[in-house]
């Protein structure tokens, strides 16, 4: 964990330019959302390696496949919904089937945008998990934003990244980059195991700190690799708790982290109770991130209630108690991201 929490502005935009400097075969494709997806700095730095494809995502998939077959490494930048829904057939048949090294950088995962159902990717992990050959990653803070490109580039085949943009908190030390299929163990305990991902990890940190003041022993792991989901550290964490397991994700509980954990528990005969927190067979609507996370039960208080449910007791924690351990006032005051 970082000793002091800070906000980093547009970490991907800055990192992409520096990271790609000595990688001439890395190219970036945009679907008319260049600035919104922080590819504008790359475009300005390396105009010959940037392709603006317009609002034609299906064609962009075929174009990226052709570049990959010629030895390039295309990095597609657009909103996650426009990667995983509209061109799904082209993605599967032109890129995943031949196992080409195309990297999909998907922005506005889940309810990180007030843009409503047309722009909120609440099912993207589920869709990409079912695609053979696809690797699925998700960043949770600025350190992971800055290190995920190295992981993606090291994988032989297509990679989907749930990316964060704009003002991103740094929760983890810069010296502790994202590692492939390797959960971050944030805290260790024996009462309840908590597995969180993406923006929900900040909420989980608030909840676990508050619960610790009540003497609750919690194991908390941050998940950044959704597929493959074979980390032995996760398996050990699922075996460990006395009362059960809670998953917290910025996604439908169907097909995402909650489903992956349920599958692992079933396949390994782990007879523990499981509470899955996330969107439940519903679409969200347009509003601020803070409002949506509270309304749909993706916030710290929802996690406290889940732990109470598993342990069969109430701990008397209030919203004020959770606010007192908010990780950074700057982040909590951040404005909702526009399109």
N, C-alpha and C positions, 0 to 999 in steps of 0.2 A: 504494500500500500504506500501511496505517496504520503510523506510526512505533512505536507501542506497542500490543500486543494486549491487549484487555480483553474481559470477558464482560458482555453486556447482558442483563438479566433481563426477559423478556416484552416485547421491543421492539414487536411488533405490537400488543399490547393497548394500550400507551401511545400509539403513533403513530396508531392508528385513530381514537381519540377526538379528538385534536387536529386531524387531517387532515380529518375529516368535519364539524367545527364549522360551517364556512361553506358546507356543501354539503347543504342541506335535502332534496334529492331522493335522496341516498344512504341506502339502507336496508340492514339486515343481517338475514339469515335464518339460523336455526340448526336443526339436526336432532337435538335432545336432547343436544348436546355443547357447550353454550355456554361453560362454563368451560374445558373441555379444548381448545377452539379459540380461546381468548382473546377471545371476543366478550362476555364478562360486563361488561367496563368500558364498552363501547358500550351495552349494554342498560341499565346503571345511569345513564349520562349522557343517553341519548336513548330513553327507553322507548317513545315513540310511533313511533319509527322502527325498532323491533326486533320481529321475528316469530319465535316459537318454534313450529316446525312438527312437533315430535315425530319419532319414528322412522318417517318417511314421506317418504323422499327423492324418490320418483317424483312424489308430489303437490307437493313443494316446487319441483320444476322447473317444473311448470305454473303454480304460484302466482307464481314469479319471472318467468316469461314474461309473465303478465298485468300485473304491476307495471311491467315494462319497456315494454310497449305503452302504458301510461298516462303515460310520461315519467319514471319513476323509474329509479334505477341500483341494482339488487339486488346485494348482495355475499353470496353463499352461503358459510357457514362450516361445514365438517364435515371428517371424515377423507377423505383423497384416494380411498380405496377406495370410499367411499359416494357420491362424486361420479361416478367414472368407470366403475364396474361395475354397481351395482344399477339406477340410473336412466338407463342409456346411451341407450335409445330415446327417452325423454322429452327428454333433453338435446339429442339430435340433431334431433329433429323439432319440438319446441316452441321451442327457443332458437337452435340453430345454423342451421337451415334458414331461418328468417326474419331471421337475422343481428341478433339482439337484444343490447343492451348489458348482459348479465348477466356478473358477475365471479365465478368459482369459486375460492374460497380453500381449497386442499386441504392438510390437515395430515397428518403422519406419512408423508412420501414415502419410498419404499424401505424400508430397514432401520433407520430412525431410531427404531423402537419394538420392545420385546421382546414385543409382543402376538402374534407369530406370523403365519401366512399370512392369517388373516382380516382383519388390520389393516395389513399391509405392502403398500403400493402399489408393486409392482415393475414394473408394466406400464402405468402411467397415462400416461406420455409417449407410448408407442406408440399407445394408444387415442385420445388427444386429437389427435395429429398427423394421424390419418386423417380427422378430422371437418372437412369444408369450413367455411370462415369462422372457424375457431377459431385464436386466438393462444395460444401456450404459453410461459410464463415460469417461471423457477426462481431462487430466491434462494440465495445462498451464505454470507451473513453478515448482521450486524445492520444495516449501512449499506444493504444491498439490501432487507432487510425494511422499513426505514423509507422507502425511495424507490420501491418497486414499485407502490404504490397510484397515484402520479402517472402512471406509465407505463400501468397498466391503464386508468385513467380516460380517458386520451387516445386510446384505440383505439376505433374505430367498429365494434363487434361484440363477440361473446363472448370472454372471456379466461380462461384457466386458469392459476393460479399455484400452483406447488409451494412451500408456505410452511414456515418453521421456527418453532418455538415454544420457550418455556421459556428456558433459558440459551443464548444465541447469541453466538459470538465475533464481534468486529469486526475483520475482516481488511483492510477498505478504508476510506480516509478518509471522514469524513462529508461532505466537500466534493466527493466523487467519486461521485455517486449512480448507480444502475443506469440504463443507457441502452438504449432499444429497439433490438434487432437490431445490437448494437454490443458486440463482445467486449472484455473487459479484457485488455490485453497486460501480463502480470505480469513477464515477462522475455523477452529476445530472444537468439536463438542460432541456430546453423546445423547442429548435429549431428542433433538429434531435436526434433520438434514435439510438444508435449503439450497436449491439450485436456481440461479438467476442468470439472465442473459441481457445483452443490450442495455437500453436505458433503464431497465428495471433493476439493474445491479445497484445503482445509486440509491434507489428506494429500499432495496434489501439491506444496504449498509446502515441506513437510518434505523430501520426496524430492529436489526440485530443488535445495534448498540444500545437501543432503548431496552430491549428484552434482557440484555446482559445485566442491566442494573437491577433486574428482578430475580437474578440468580439462575436464569435459563441457560443451559449449556447447548450451544448451537454450532453445528458444522455448516459453513457457508462456502459454496464453490461457485465461481463465476465461469460460465460456459461460453466459449468463443468458437468452437467447432461443433456444428450441428450434424454434419455428415462428412466423414464417418463418425459414428458415435460409439467408440470402442475403448475409451480411455479407462484403464484399470483403476485410476484414482477415483473416477466417478462410481465405478462398481463398488469399490471399498466403502465409499461414503454412503451408498444406498444400503449396504449391509449393516452399517454402524448404529443408527439411531434407535433409541428405546421406544419412542412414540410414533415415528413416521417421517414422511418426506413431503416437502412442499416445493413445487416449481412455480416460478414467477417469470412471465414472458410478455413481450410486446407483440402479441400474435394471438390468433385463435388457439384455444387449448387443443384443438384437433389438428394433428399433423405436425405440430411444432415441438418445442422442448418437452412439454408435458407428455406428448405421445411417445417421444423417443425414450424418456425415462420409464414410462409404463411398459414399453416393449422390453427394455433391458431388465426390469424387475421380473417380468413374466418369464423371460427366456432363462433367467438364472434362478428362478424359484425363490425370489425374495418376498416373503409374506409380510410386507409392511403396509400400513395405510399410506395412501397417496392423495394429496390435495393439489389440484392443478389450478393455478390462478392465471387468468388471461381472458381474452374475449370469448364468450360462450355462445356460439351459433348465432351471431348477430353482427350487424354492421354498425360501426361507430358513425357519429356525425361530426360536423365541423365545429371545433372549439379549441381552446388552448390545450396544450399538452397536460398541464397540471389538472385542469378540469376533467379531461377525458380519462386520465389515469385514476382519478378518484371515482368517477362515475362508473367505470367498468371494472373496478377492483384490481388495478395494477399497481397500487401505491403501497407505501409502508404500512398504513393502517390495515389494509387488506391482508398483508402478510402477518401482522400481529394477530388478527382474528383467526387466520388459518392455524397458527401455532396454538392459540387458545383452544381451537376446535380439536386438534390432535391430542392435546394434553388434558382436556376436560376441565379447564379452570380459566378464570378471568384474572388478568394481571393489573387492571385498573389504569392502563396507559391511555392518555388522551392525545388529541391532535397537538395540543400544546407541548406535551412531553416529546413527541416526535419532532416538532418544529425546533425544539431546543437542541437537538443533535443534527439538525440539517447540516449537510457537509459544507456548503458554501453559500453565503448570502447572495453573492453575485449570480450564481447559477439559478437560485430560486426566484430571482427577480428578472430572469431573462425573458424577453418577449417571445410570444409564439412565432414560430417560423412561418413566413409567407411562402407562396409558391415560387 
